Amino acid sequence: MDLQLTLLLCLGAMVLNLPFGYYRAGTRKFSWQWFLAVHLPVPLIVALRLISGISWEAIPLIFTSDVAGQIIGGMIRAGVKTPVTKEVSVEEDE
């Protein structure tokens, strides 16, 4: 197993899943949009694995990278959705 190529594919899988995880976090759980956000990047990653010649032994590591990208993307959305506002009291306004 070519370790550098496998790690590069894992990094790519995680980065590819960031926007999908971001989108997934804003959809209703188990809706068709949620299902697409979770599963749409999978065929591309499988194709990249097959084209690059990485063996099936790397699948658990690649799958873990997929999940990490989904989770991190969802965490980014959770952090972005609450706008930062400054509360002004009556005393400061005068």
RARAPE-V450426 format. One record per backbone hydrogen bond with DSSP energy under -1.0 kcal/mol. NH is the residue of the N-H (numbers start at 1). CO is the residue of the C=O. Records with the same first field share a line. If there is no record, write none. Layout:
BEGIN
NH = CO, CO
END
This chain:
BEGIN
6 = 2
7 = 3
8 = 4
9 = 5
10 = 6
11 = 7
12 = 8
13 = 9
14 = 10
15 = 11
16 = 12
17 = 13
21 = 17
22 = 18
23 = 19
24 = 20
25 = 21
26 = 23
27 = 24
31 = 28
35 = 31
36 = 32
37 = 33
38 = 34
39 = 35
40 = 36
45 = 41
46 = 42
47 = 43
48 = 44
49 = 45
50 = 46
51 = 47
52 = 48
54 = 49
58 = 55
59 = 56
62 = 58
63 = 59
64 = 60
65 = 61
66 = 62
67 = 63
68 = 64
69 = 65
70 = 66
71 = 67
72 = 68
73 = 69
74 = 70
75 = 71
76 = 72
77 = 73
78 = 74
79 = 75
80 = 76
81 = 77
93 = 89
END
